[in-house]
């Protein structure tokens, strides 16, 4: 009985907070002010001398993110190498 | 895995070159067109899977150099980190080559994409480094997974088998 009451309280708390979070989402299509986007669009070509702004963000402004992606690939190769290095069934 | 028939192998002889050239094109034009190092490297690594399917495991593993691919992977990652660290006097990943003249330093006209290949500074260098890394890494994954399943050990010794085997 006590367990069931605690469970109901937990469900109410979770549903309440979730409902509150959903209620406060800003409406779809109503973009808040984004000064970073405008900065990229206006200044990226001049600052980095590149016409492709997406590439300038991926490799320059957010280069650290791309470093993480490359490290993820390196780790994947290392793990595959450790898994498949030798066929175990033959030995 | 047995090699496929002579039809598939002839088609592979013709089209593997186009796959490789297209991938290298995507890597080199990474700062001009959509795509870049990751995408072009994945396209070139597709060529290794293509060779592996059409020519079978024994022949492909006899000429694929895993040491060279591993060296490409590590070199790409080291060049990428080094190009990021060379501009450390300003910030990490500062583009110190852009607009300075010299290699990859041409200034581009502001506005629509005019296709100046010699531009974008370290972005081009990083594209090529990441492309090198992805070529080596994905090819190594394909080759080592194929070695791991060891399907080619109990394959028949004859060179050409049926049409779809």
Interface residues (C-beta under 8 A of the other chain):
Chain A: X45 X46 X47 X48 X49 X50 X51 X52 X54 X55 X56 X58 X59 X60 X63 X64 X66 X67 X69 X70 X71 X73 X74 X76 X77 X80 X81 X83 X84 X85 X87 X89 X90
Chain B: X30 X31 X32 X33 X34 X36 X38 X73 X76 X77 X80 X81 X84 X92 X93 X95 X98 X99 X105 X106 X107 X108 X110 X111 X112 X113 X114 X115 X116 X119 X120 X121 X122 X123 X126 X127 X130 X133 X134 X137 X138 X140 X141 X144 X145 X147 X148 X150
